[in-house]
Amino acid sequence: MPTPKDIDTLDEAAARAELADLARRLAEANVAYHGDDAPEISDADYDRLKARNAAIEARFPHLKRSDSPTEMVGAAPAEGFSKVTHAVPMLSLSNAFAAEEIEEFDRRIRRYLNLADDASLAYTAEPKIDGLSLSLRYEKGVLVQAATRGDGTTGENVTANARTIADIPERLDGAPELLEVRGEVYMSHPDFAALNERQSARGGKTFANPRNAAAGSLRQLDAEITRDRPLRFFAYAWGALSDPLAETQKGAIDRLEALGFATNPLTALSDGPAEMLRHYAAIEEQRATLGYDIDGVVYKVDDLALQRRLGFRSTTPRWALAHKFPAELAWTRLEAIDIQVGRTGALSPVARLTPVTVGGVVVSNATLHNEDYIAGRDSKGQQIRDGKDIRVGDWVQVYRAGDVIPKVADVDLSKRPDDAQPYAFPTECPECGSDAVREEGDAVRRCTGGLICPAQAVEKLKHFVSRAAFDIEGLGAKQVEQFHADGWIAEPADIFSLRDRFGSGIQQLKNREGWGEKSAANLFDAIDDKRQIPLARLIFALGIRHVGESASNLLALHYGTWEALETAVSEAAEQSGPAWEDLIGIDGVGAVMAGSLVSTLNQDAERASIARLLEHLEVEPAQRADTDGSPVAGKTVVFTGTLERMTRAEAKAMAERLGAKVSGSVSARTDYLVAGPGAGSKAKKAAELGIETLDEEAWLTLIGNA
Ligand code: IVH
């Protein structure tokens, strides 16, 4: 390739020809890269072509082409999509499978709202589309942004791609100033089949199911590829709004339809569980002939004022429920049982199966849960599967429901080979040889190797970089395994010292298979990006047993800073005293979770490892959203006695929305006790401690809601 210097010697005709050539080569490289085919040129060559193109354009600005590579959407492949923070988080739905759970859903809502059993309460019922959700932002009726759900808080900016979907209007007539429309992008069965045919005809990647095809097609850096893919969109919800769409869910959906969106024709109103279940049955009956995948029915409280009162749990609305279709089944041969060691040392048996299609997806691995499950009993020693054990060589039934990991559900004894032997569960860790012990009351056998067990270390690292934790782009499970095997990273802190330890480390990394100069540089940048991390993510990333994403959020909001959490945890080391009481007083934190948190964080090795990690990080304190000016932000409130204007659950949710912490017990840290009639020991304790006690009216006045 000529050096940039000889650009000075180019004449206009040569420059024009070369720009045309570069535009074509870079466009082809983009298609090859993003179209999931094998990239045809290296990252470095790609960058050189781009630099050459830019240099020629700089010398001959009037020759810049309308399809100039410098202006291309997603021009630099490795940059990926820009991030979008959702104005209103995109939540998921709680799931149910059984009819009783629908009745329980209705009862729960009535209890929360204090509605009598015979008070009318309407719900919508509509198909749950099996695609991926998308949020479309319209300002003054013009589509300005489209974003995927991502982790619910931050998604990917796929605006250019969304504009290629025919069901998504560019402009709306008579819409609110600001309107975020949410719904599902999906692919129909015939379009999916045709796409796979086209893909395999040209040696490209085929997709396992329509949902994967839809996701793969929407998340193309080159929107021209998306344009070629037959995507569709159903609108079923909304995010930020300047004016309400309607007073009911059904009214809002009708309004979206009037604005030009496709809405699902099977959306119907029902007056309670019996009718909801009838709609469910009707939708299930049509499932096979709809022409697109659905995986259940979604019920939503119809009255939007009630939806507002019901509000949200940490990741799901209280006013909606997904009623999933039953799982799908298939029979196949169990070829082997492998043991995987998890990040907390749990030994998990995995069934290796002769591949079989279950509900359209090829399954070759399934979970066997634990040693009791294989032996044919539950954790209490009761028989399951009529006591039939599972052996290598058996003919087994595999079960798969939605996204969950497939499991081995049953075994056909009539097909058992004569020489099949009962499975002997290992009592030593297959990875490090340490004893694997099962504690009283625990269904799981665990490796006692702790940090010396390489499997535990790797799983911890994988969890650390996972999406809800540090979410480091370019550092996924595969790379973690590679780096760990090479001895480059043994614990989380090592990730952040990689760049320094490597010195000119990009050189080392770029010589590894799968790495180029650009991807190596990108990785170090992606790691640097995460040196500043929100407290909740840090807590979750530590991978403490029982401390999941929503518990991490609760802990972060309660303690605010890492230092405060650490102090509290060491004060609570004995699992007694005020710090311990305060910890288990956090609504949503039970004694088991608190015990695990306290014992893990008080281990010397763990503390030292976290201290090494913190040297590289700036931890962002946790803040509650939108509580500016709230008179109770940061205050700790306890509710006791009977409330008359709202239920206890509702009062608690309202206080939390205003930034207060709601605790179940009175302590020296309590700021307000809100006591209704019938308050007992808590009122007495508050009086002893000199804590301000308010009645319900005074509380509502304080929060400006009288
Ligand atoms: S409502 C606040 N309605 O299911 C709740 N979701 O499992 C907003 N989904 O992330 C969601 N069909 O991607 C709703 N008719 C429907 C749906 C639906 C599919 C998806 C959506 C959501 C996921 C939750």
Residues whose N, C-alpha, C, O or C-beta is under 5 A from the ligand:
A	BS01	IVH	L91 S92 L93 E126 P127 K128 I129 L132 S133 E184 Y236 A237 V298 P317
